[in-house]
Amino acid sequence: LSSYGYDMRVARYFRIFTNVSSAIVDPKQFDDRSFVEYEGDVAIIPPNSFALATSIEYFRIPRNVLTISVGKSTYAPCGIITNVTPFEPEWEGHVTLEISNTTPLPAKIYAGEGISEVYEVSYGDRKGKYQKQTAVETMMVEHSSSSSPHPRRPGPSGGQLRARCPRSRQASRARSRDSARS
């Protein structure tokens, strides 16, 4: 338990992705021969590949809570990414972890160590700025002064303020016309 979430540790059982059978990844007809089963204290994920693993911890998510699992920052600088995964209210079980090695080198994953953190998310209670969206939104940034290069305008929902991209559509069109003329 950290000050903001729960550390989730990876267990000793891994399914490491391999291309031994030269299969095509098809999420609708996944070929289990694309994985090598491995159990041990250290798993090696091949370059530009991934592994599935399970958490040591068993979770029971309360009815009024949504959680999200995010990879620990310890691994990110090494190119090891754990997939962001939500745990819906009343979900329970050991978590299947998707661990990607984005580097051109083999990567070690140590069983028993924290690889991800689980955070509670409750947007409704916190009146989150992305709450009740009805369309694709750009980032919403609050500015401390009116001299900002990013104007704040009311969005489609009325009172919400959204930051707009600094390039306007008209300026972009003018640049395109100018470059086409050259």
CYANA upper distance limits for C-alpha pairs under 8 A (distance plus 0.5 A):
  1 LEU  CA      5 GLY  CA      6.53
  1 LEU  CA      6 TYR  CA      4.92
  1 LEU  CA      7 ASP  CA      6.42
  2 SER  CA      6 TYR  CA      6.32
  2 SER  CA      7 ASP  CA      7.42
  4 TYR  CA    119 TYR  CA      7.19
  5 GLY  CA    117 GLU  CA      6.65
  5 GLY  CA    118 VAL  CA      5.85
  5 GLY  CA    119 TYR  CA      5.21
  5 GLY  CA    120 GLU  CA      7.61
  6 TYR  CA    117 GLU  CA      5.89
  6 TYR  CA    118 VAL  CA      5.58
  6 TYR  CA    119 TYR  CA      7.31
  7 ASP  CA    114 GLY  CA      6.15
  7 ASP  CA    115 ILE  CA      7.93
  7 ASP  CA    116 SER  CA      6.52
  7 ASP  CA    117 GLU  CA      5.01
  7 ASP  CA    118 VAL  CA      6.98
  8 MET  CA     55 SER  CA      6.86
  8 MET  CA     56 ILE  CA      7.80
  8 MET  CA     57 GLU  CA      7.08
  8 MET  CA    114 GLY  CA      5.73
  8 MET  CA    115 ILE  CA      6.68
  8 MET  CA    116 SER  CA      5.67
  8 MET  CA    117 GLU  CA      6.02
  8 MET  CA    118 VAL  CA      7.42
  9 ARG  CA     55 SER  CA      6.04
  9 ARG  CA     56 ILE  CA      6.15
  9 ARG  CA     57 GLU  CA      7.46
  9 ARG  CA    111 ALA  CA      7.92
  9 ARG  CA    112 GLY  CA      6.00
  9 ARG  CA    113 GLU  CA      5.49
  9 ARG  CA    114 GLY  CA      4.53
  9 ARG  CA    115 ILE  CA      6.20
  9 ARG  CA    116 SER  CA      7.49
 10 VAL  CA     53 ALA  CA      7.16
 10 VAL  CA     54 THR  CA      6.41
 10 VAL  CA     55 SER  CA      5.18
 10 VAL  CA     56 ILE  CA      6.33
 10 VAL  CA     97 LEU  CA      8.36
 10 VAL  CA    110 TYR  CA      8.11
 10 VAL  CA    111 ALA  CA      5.80
 10 VAL  CA    112 GLY  CA      5.98
 10 VAL  CA    113 GLU  CA      6.60
 10 VAL  CA    114 GLY  CA      6.97
 10 VAL  CA    115 ILE  CA      6.88
 11 ALA  CA     53 ALA  CA      7.31
 11 ALA  CA     54 THR  CA      6.12
 11 ALA  CA     55 SER  CA      5.87
 11 ALA  CA     56 ILE  CA      5.48
 11 ALA  CA    111 ALA  CA      5.75
 11 ALA  CA    112 GLY  CA      6.23
 12 ARG  CA     39 GLU  CA      5.86
 12 ARG  CA     40 GLY  CA      5.65
 12 ARG  CA     41 ASP  CA      6.31
 12 ARG  CA     42 VAL  CA      8.33
 12 ARG  CA     53 ALA  CA      8.37
 12 ARG  CA    111 ALA  CA      5.55
 12 ARG  CA    112 GLY  CA      7.65
 13 TYR  CA     37 GLU  CA      8.21
 13 TYR  CA     38 TYR  CA      6.50
 13 TYR  CA     39 GLU  CA      4.95
 13 TYR  CA     40 GLY  CA      7.21
 13 TYR  CA     53 ALA  CA      6.55
 13 TYR  CA     54 THR  CA      7.45
 14 PHE  CA     37 GLU  CA      6.55
 14 PHE  CA     38 TYR  CA      5.62
 14 PHE  CA     39 GLU  CA      6.54
 14 PHE  CA     43 ALA  CA      7.82
 14 PHE  CA     51 ALA  CA      7.01
 14 PHE  CA     52 LEU  CA      6.19
 14 PHE  CA     53 ALA  CA      5.13
 14 PHE  CA     54 THR  CA      7.98
 15 ARG  CA     35 PHE  CA      6.06
 15 ARG  CA     36 VAL  CA      6.01
 15 ARG  CA     37 GLU  CA      5.20
 15 ARG  CA     38 TYR  CA      6.64
 15 ARG  CA     51 ALA  CA      5.97
 15 ARG  CA     52 LEU  CA      5.50
 15 ARG  CA     53 ALA  CA      6.86
 16 ILE  CA     35 PHE  CA      5.68
 16 ILE  CA     36 VAL  CA      5.62
 16 ILE  CA     37 GLU  CA      6.99
 16 ILE  CA     38 TYR  CA      7.78
 16 ILE  CA     45 ILE  CA      7.11
 16 ILE  CA     50 PHE  CA      6.84
 16 ILE  CA     51 ALA  CA      4.69
 16 ILE  CA     52 LEU  CA      6.84
 17 PHE  CA     34 SER  CA      6.21
 17 PHE  CA     35 PHE  CA      4.97
 17 PHE  CA     36 VAL  CA      6.93
 17 PHE  CA     49 SER  CA      6.89
 17 PHE  CA     50 PHE  CA      6.17
 17 PHE  CA     51 ALA  CA      6.08
 17 PHE  CA     52 LEU  CA      8.44
 18 THR  CA     34 SER  CA      5.84
 18 THR  CA     35 PHE  CA      6.09
 18 THR  CA     36 VAL  CA      7.24
 18 THR  CA     49 SER  CA      8.11
 19 ASN  CA     23 ALA  CA      7.01
 19 ASN  CA     34 SER  CA      6.56
 20 VAL  CA     34 SER  CA      7.62
 21 SER  CA     33 ARG  CA      7.50
 21 SER  CA     34 SER  CA      7.30
 23 ALA  CA     31 ASP  CA      7.92
 23 ALA  CA     34 SER  CA      7.37
 25 VAL  CA     30 PHE  CA      6.92
 25 VAL  CA     31 ASP  CA      8.12
 26 ASP  CA     30 PHE  CA      5.77
 26 ASP  CA     31 ASP  CA      8.36
 38 TYR  CA     43 ALA  CA      8.00
 39 GLU  CA     43 ALA  CA      8.35
 40 GLY  CA    111 ALA  CA      7.76
 41 ASP  CA    110 TYR  CA      6.40
 41 ASP  CA    111 ALA  CA      5.42
 41 ASP  CA    112 GLY  CA      8.11
 42 VAL  CA    108 LYS  CA      6.85
 42 VAL  CA    109 ILE  CA      6.10
 42 VAL  CA    110 TYR  CA      5.14
 42 VAL  CA    111 ALA  CA      6.45
 43 ALA  CA    108 LYS  CA      6.17
 43 ALA  CA    109 ILE  CA      5.67
 43 ALA  CA    110 TYR  CA      7.08
 43 ALA  CA    111 ALA  CA      8.17
 44 ILE  CA    106 PRO  CA      6.82
 44 ILE  CA    107 ALA  CA      5.98
 44 ILE  CA    108 LYS  CA      5.19
 44 ILE  CA    109 ILE  CA      6.88
 45 ILE  CA     49 SER  CA      6.95
 45 ILE  CA     50 PHE  CA      6.65
 45 ILE  CA     51 ALA  CA      7.06
 45 ILE  CA    100 SER  CA      8.47
 45 ILE  CA    101 ASN  CA      6.95
 45 ILE  CA    106 PRO  CA      6.16
 45 ILE  CA    107 ALA  CA      5.68
 45 ILE  CA    108 LYS  CA      6.93
 45 ILE  CA    109 ILE  CA      7.99
 46 PRO  CA     50 PHE  CA      7.85
 46 PRO  CA    101 ASN  CA      7.67
 46 PRO  CA    105 LEU  CA      7.49
 46 PRO  CA    106 PRO  CA      5.11
 46 PRO  CA    107 ALA  CA      7.12
 47 PRO  CA    101 ASN  CA      6.62
 47 PRO  CA    102 THR  CA      7.37
 47 PRO  CA    103 THR  CA      6.17
 47 PRO  CA    104 PRO  CA      5.20
 47 PRO  CA    105 LEU  CA      5.22
 47 PRO  CA    106 PRO  CA      5.30
 47 PRO  CA    107 ALA  CA      7.66
 48 ASN  CA    100 SER  CA      7.92
 48 ASN  CA    101 ASN  CA      5.85
 48 ASN  CA    102 THR  CA      5.31
 48 ASN  CA    103 THR  CA      6.13
 48 ASN  CA    104 PRO  CA      6.44
 48 ASN  CA    105 LEU  CA      8.23
 49 SER  CA    100 SER  CA      6.49
 49 SER  CA    101 ASN  CA      5.92
 49 SER  CA    102 THR  CA      7.42
 50 PHE  CA     98 GLU  CA      7.51
 50 PHE  CA     99 ILE  CA      5.91
 50 PHE  CA    100 SER  CA      4.66
 50 PHE  CA    101 ASN  CA      6.15
 51 ALA  CA     98 GLU  CA      6.51
 51 ALA  CA     99 ILE  CA      5.77
 51 ALA  CA    100 SER  CA      7.08
 52 LEU  CA     96 THR  CA      7.14
 52 LEU  CA     97 LEU  CA      6.01
 52 LEU  CA     98 GLU  CA      5.32
 52 LEU  CA     99 ILE  CA      6.74
 53 ALA  CA     96 THR  CA      6.22
 53 ALA  CA     97 LEU  CA      5.51
 53 ALA  CA     98 GLU  CA      7.17
 53 ALA  CA     99 ILE  CA      8.12
 54 THR  CA     94 HIS  CA      6.81
 54 THR  CA     95 VAL  CA      5.96
 54 THR  CA     96 THR  CA      5.05
 54 THR  CA     97 LEU  CA      6.00
 55 SER  CA     94 HIS  CA      6.01
 55 SER  CA     95 VAL  CA      5.70
 55 SER  CA     96 THR  CA      7.13
 55 SER  CA     97 LEU  CA      7.47
 56 ILE  CA     94 HIS  CA      7.42
 56 ILE  CA    112 GLY  CA      7.97
 57 GLU  CA     94 HIS  CA      6.62
 57 GLU  CA     95 VAL  CA      8.31
 58 TYR  CA     92 GLU  CA      7.68
 58 TYR  CA     93 GLY  CA      5.65
 58 TYR  CA     94 HIS  CA      5.10
 58 TYR  CA     95 VAL  CA      7.90
 59 PHE  CA     91 TRP  CA      8.27
 59 PHE  CA     92 GLU  CA      5.67
 59 PHE  CA     93 GLY  CA      5.82
 59 PHE  CA     94 HIS  CA      6.83
 59 PHE  CA     95 VAL  CA      8.27
 60 ARG  CA     90 GLU  CA      7.14
 60 ARG  CA     91 TRP  CA      6.65
 60 ARG  CA     92 GLU  CA      4.84
 60 ARG  CA     93 GLY  CA      7.26
 61 ILE  CA     65 VAL  CA      7.01
 61 ILE  CA     66 LEU  CA      7.85
 61 ILE  CA     67 THR  CA      8.19
 61 ILE  CA     87 PHE  CA      7.73
 61 ILE  CA     88 GLU  CA      7.66
 61 ILE  CA     89 PRO  CA      5.99
 61 ILE  CA     90 GLU  CA      5.39
 61 ILE  CA     91 TRP  CA      5.94
 61 ILE  CA     92 GLU  CA      6.60
 62 PRO  CA     89 PRO  CA      6.20
 62 PRO  CA     90 GLU  CA      5.73
 62 PRO  CA     91 TRP  CA      8.38
 63 ARG  CA     89 PRO  CA      5.18
 63 ARG  CA     90 GLU  CA      5.46
 64 ASN  CA     89 PRO  CA      6.69
 65 VAL  CA     88 GLU  CA      7.97
 65 VAL  CA     89 PRO  CA      5.89
 65 VAL  CA    120 GLU  CA      7.24
 65 VAL  CA    121 VAL  CA      7.46
 65 VAL  CA    122 SER  CA      7.23
 66 LEU  CA     86 PRO  CA      7.69
 66 LEU  CA     87 PHE  CA      6.56
 66 LEU  CA     88 GLU  CA      5.69
 66 LEU  CA     89 PRO  CA      5.86
 66 LEU  CA    120 GLU  CA      6.46
 66 LEU  CA    121 VAL  CA      5.83
 66 LEU  CA    122 SER  CA      7.02
 67 THR  CA     86 PRO  CA      6.15
 67 THR  CA     87 PHE  CA      5.59
 67 THR  CA     88 GLU  CA      7.19
 67 THR  CA     89 PRO  CA      8.45
 67 THR  CA    118 VAL  CA      6.90
 67 THR  CA    119 TYR  CA      5.85
 67 THR  CA    120 GLU  CA      4.82
 67 THR  CA    121 VAL  CA      5.80
 68 ILE  CA     84 VAL  CA      7.42
 68 ILE  CA     85 THR  CA      6.05
 68 ILE  CA     86 PRO  CA      4.64
 68 ILE  CA     87 PHE  CA      6.38
 68 ILE  CA    118 VAL  CA      6.02
 68 ILE  CA    119 TYR  CA      5.87
 68 ILE  CA    120 GLU  CA      7.03
 68 ILE  CA    121 VAL  CA      7.41
 69 SER  CA     83 ASN  CA      8.39
 69 SER  CA     84 VAL  CA      5.98
 69 SER  CA     85 THR  CA      5.54
 69 SER  CA     86 PRO  CA      6.65
 69 SER  CA     87 PHE  CA      8.16
 69 SER  CA    116 SER  CA      6.84
 69 SER  CA    117 GLU  CA      5.97
 69 SER  CA    118 VAL  CA      4.80
 69 SER  CA    119 TYR  CA      6.86
 70 VAL  CA     82 THR  CA      7.29
 70 VAL  CA     83 ASN  CA      7.44
 70 VAL  CA     84 VAL  CA      5.48
 70 VAL  CA     85 THR  CA      7.50
 70 VAL  CA    116 SER  CA      5.96
 70 VAL  CA    117 GLU  CA      5.90
 70 VAL  CA    118 VAL  CA      6.92
 70 VAL  CA    119 TYR  CA      8.35
 71 GLY  CA     75 TYR  CA      7.97
 71 GLY  CA     76 ALA  CA      8.07
 71 GLY  CA     81 ILE  CA      6.73
 71 GLY  CA     82 THR  CA      5.18
 71 GLY  CA     83 ASN  CA      7.35
 71 GLY  CA     84 VAL  CA      7.46
 71 GLY  CA    115 ILE  CA      6.60
 71 GLY  CA    116 SER  CA      4.67
 71 GLY  CA    117 GLU  CA      6.75
 72 LYS  CA     76 ALA  CA      7.55
 72 LYS  CA     82 THR  CA      8.39
 72 LYS  CA    114 GLY  CA      8.14
 72 LYS  CA    115 ILE  CA      6.13
 72 LYS  CA    116 SER  CA      5.33
 72 LYS  CA    117 GLU  CA      6.72
 73 SER  CA     77 PRO  CA      7.81
 74 THR  CA     78 CYS  CA      8.42
 75 TYR  CA     79 GLY  CA      7.23
 75 TYR  CA     80 ILE  CA      5.75
 75 TYR  CA     81 ILE  CA      7.32
 75 TYR  CA    115 ILE  CA      7.95
 76 ALA  CA     80 ILE  CA      5.80
 76 ALA  CA     81 ILE  CA      6.32
 78 CYS  CA    103 THR  CA      8.33
 79 GLY  CA    100 SER  CA      8.50
 79 GLY  CA    101 ASN  CA      6.48
 79 GLY  CA    102 THR  CA      5.68
 79 GLY  CA    103 THR  CA      6.11
 80 ILE  CA     99 ILE  CA      7.36
 80 ILE  CA    100 SER  CA      6.11
 80 ILE  CA    101 ASN  CA      5.29
 80 ILE  CA    102 THR  CA      6.75
 80 ILE  CA    103 THR  CA      8.26
 80 ILE  CA    107 ALA  CA      8.12
 81 ILE  CA     99 ILE  CA      6.28
 81 ILE  CA    100 SER  CA      5.57
 81 ILE  CA    101 ASN  CA      7.11
 81 ILE  CA    102 THR  CA      7.91
 82 THR  CA     97 LEU  CA      7.45
 82 THR  CA     98 GLU  CA      6.23
 82 THR  CA     99 ILE  CA      5.10
 82 THR  CA    100 SER  CA      6.76
 82 THR  CA    115 ILE  CA      7.95
 82 THR  CA    116 SER  CA      7.38
 83 ASN  CA     97 LEU  CA      7.65
 83 ASN  CA     98 GLU  CA      6.00
 83 ASN  CA     99 ILE  CA      7.06
 83 ASN  CA    100 SER  CA      8.22
 87 PHE  CA     91 TRP  CA      6.76
101 ASN  CA    106 PRO  CA      8.10
101 ASN  CA    107 ALA  CA      6.96
103 THR  CA    107 ALA  CA      8.46
122 SER  CA    126 ARG  CA      7.05
123 TYR  CA    127 LYS  CA      6.41
123 TYR  CA    128 GLY  CA      5.63
123 TYR  CA    131 GLN  CA      7.43
124 GLY  CA    128 GLY  CA      7.21
124 GLY  CA    131 GLN  CA      7.72
127 LYS  CA    131 GLN  CA      7.36
129 LYS  CA    140 MET  CA      7.78
129 LYS  CA    160 GLN  CA      8.25
130 TYR  CA    140 MET  CA      8.40
133 GLN  CA    137 GLU  CA      8.09
133 GLN  CA    157 SER  CA      8.27
134 THR  CA    156 PRO  CA      8.36
134 THR  CA    157 SER  CA      8.23
137 GLU  CA    162 ARG  CA      8.38
138 THR  CA    162 ARG  CA      7.35
138 THR  CA    163 ALA  CA      7.22
138 THR  CA    164 ARG  CA      7.16
138 THR  CA    165 CYS  CA      8.35
139 MET  CA    162 ARG  CA      7.05
139 MET  CA    163 ALA  CA      6.48
139 MET  CA    164 ARG  CA      8.16
140 MET  CA    161 LEU  CA      7.17
140 MET  CA    162 ARG  CA      4.88
140 MET  CA    163 ALA  CA      5.65
141 VAL  CA    161 LEU  CA      8.29
141 VAL  CA    162 ARG  CA      6.85
141 VAL  CA    163 ALA  CA      6.06
142 GLU  CA    161 LEU  CA      8.15
142 GLU  CA    162 ARG  CA      8.45
142 GLU  CA    163 ALA  CA      8.29
143 HIS  CA    148 SER  CA      7.45
146 SER  CA    151 PRO  CA      8.49
149 PRO  CA    166 PRO  CA      7.33
150 HIS  CA    163 ALA  CA      6.45
150 HIS  CA    164 ARG  CA      6.51
150 HIS  CA    165 CYS  CA      7.37
150 HIS  CA    166 PRO  CA      6.34
151 PRO  CA    163 ALA  CA      6.83
151 PRO  CA    164 ARG  CA      7.00
152 ARG  CA    161 LEU  CA      6.27
152 ARG  CA    162 ARG  CA      6.23
152 ARG  CA    163 ALA  CA      5.96
152 ARG  CA    164 ARG  CA      7.62
153 ARG  CA    161 LEU  CA      6.02
153 ARG  CA    162 ARG  CA      6.55
153 ARG  CA    163 ALA  CA      7.83
154 PRO  CA    158 GLY  CA      6.05
154 PRO  CA    159 GLY  CA      6.11
154 PRO  CA    160 GLN  CA      6.08
154 PRO  CA    161 LEU  CA      5.47
154 PRO  CA    162 ARG  CA      7.26
155 GLY  CA    159 GLY  CA      7.33
155 GLY  CA    160 GLN  CA      6.08
155 GLY  CA    161 LEU  CA      6.48
155 GLY  CA    162 ARG  CA      6.78
156 PRO  CA    160 GLN  CA      8.48
167 ARG  CA    171 ALA  CA      6.88
167 ARG  CA    172 SER  CA      7.05
168 SER  CA    172 SER  CA      6.77
169 ARG  CA    173 ARG  CA      6.73
170 GLN  CA    174 ALA  CA      6.70
171 ALA  CA    175 ARG  CA      6.77
172 SER  CA    176 SER  CA      6.80
173 ARG  CA    177 ARG  CA      6.72
174 ALA  CA    178 ASP  CA      6.66
175 ARG  CA    179 SER  CA      6.67
176 SER  CA    180 ALA  CA      6.64
177 ARG  CA    181 ARG  CA      6.81
178 ASP  CA    182 SER  CA      7.15
